[in-house]
Amino acid sequence: LAVVKNKQAGAPARALAMETLNDLADPRRDEALRFAEATGNAFLAQTAERLRKKLNETPPADPAVVLKKTRQRAHRTIEAMLGRGMAFFLPAVLLAGASIVMFFFLREKPPEQAVEQADETAVAPARNTIWQNIRLTLTTPALWFLAVALGLLNACRYGFLDWGLTHLLEETDTTLGKAGLKYAVLPLGGIAGAYWSGWVTDRWFGGRRMPVICLLLILLGVLTLVYNYAIQAGLELSIVLLFIIGFSIYGPQVLLVGTAPIDMARKGAAAAAVGFVNFMGYLGAFAGDQVTGWLKDRHEWHVPLMFWAGCAFAAAAAVACLWNTHPGDATGERPT
């Protein structure tokens, strides 16, 4: 309409404007025609008349054009029906498949055959009540250190998970698709970190989890401090850094959510210990997201990243207080 309204517009521009009007949906096209006729300008009236004549023509349908438009409509329909919603369905399908595998192949340990062959005269120890388990858990100082450490780690972890893509989009010249591909490296590093941390604590530290957790948390804090600058250096460095960050996040996390609380739990209260530590961990995740959003509203991205790094260092300090602890210390059953 702006081109049509301009009396000085050249012939190519006017022709393009007419073609554009021809492609408009009916309500918009009628609006354009009324606008042209209302101006009283000879050129506009002539354009409106030519457009009306062209619209009255019924050229033969080109099969290729019909097929192309049909394919485009089908694509838009499928995209509207599925779209980003597929991002929610795909993990659910994978989880359902994993549950089927677990149902048929996951077994308790020791196996049932070994239990049946056990001494039938053995007397099972008395089970703790719920309140006894809660008391035993809350009065174990080591579990409080682990709970605080997991809460701080989750504040950093969910900072990367929930805010990482937004950070990449705002701080680098990239698209959402490319940023998503970069960030897909982080859980791959997490897989390696989860496996390595469990193996190395048993292989080189005699079951002591705390040194490995502490060292990885320190590494995470250092990498978080340089992350905002490193992503500006190029794609390769960003991918390597995100892989190591994922390694440093999920290495400690997989130990803090299960293995370490069980090691530090009192007898008969292992499940309560795990539940308490994870409860505190998700409180940290909630608080961390809130603080990150608050900081981002008031400062540049380097400030939230410093907060994440501070959480990682504080978590390392909490775990360092348990540096010399061994599995079974809480129950007096340290393995030899």
PyMOL commands that set and color helices and strands:
alter all, ss='L'
color gray80, all
select helices_A, chain A and resi 2-5+11-23+26-39+42-56+63-81+83-105+112-116+130-138+141-171+176-183+185-203+210-233+235-264+270-298+302-320
alter helices_A, ss='H'
color red, helices_A
deselect
rebuild
show_as cartoon
